[in-house]
Amino acid sequence: TEVPIPLTETPMIRKNTNIRKQRRRSSLDKRGKRASSIGNGFIAKPHPDISHKEFYRHIQPDLPGPIRLRQLLAWCGQRTLENQKSEYENALKIAKILEADILNDIMDSKINTSWYHRNVRYVPIYITCR
């Protein structure tokens, strides 16, 4: 005996429907995955032609916020160190040494970039209107 199967219930149609309901992979999820790593889990520096205003687009979107912030700070710090100019050469050398130390501390996670476990005291401010 033959039992007619409605077109909406074939196994292939059900499978395709389930696939469409799942979250689709985005090409943005794969951005930066193949880039070489500097070490410490950092992604290689963006190309010099990329503006610092576009750095956030080249950080993996699936990373937690504090790690993305650390990556952004590291890239901006490196770019700043490379492009600094001053007429006061000694002051510039001292500033570069200090900035390089801070940048290394950021990259080595010695400076905390997490906003999840901050020790911030909240002091409410009351404003009265007359």
Secondary structure, 3 states (H helix, E strand, C coil): CCCCCCHHHCHHHHHHHHHHHCCCCCHHHHCCCCCCEEECCEECCCCCCCCHHHHHHHCCCCCCHHHHHHHHHHHHHHHHHHHCCCCCHHHHHHHHHHHHHHHHHHHCCCCCCCCCCCCCCCCCCCCCCC
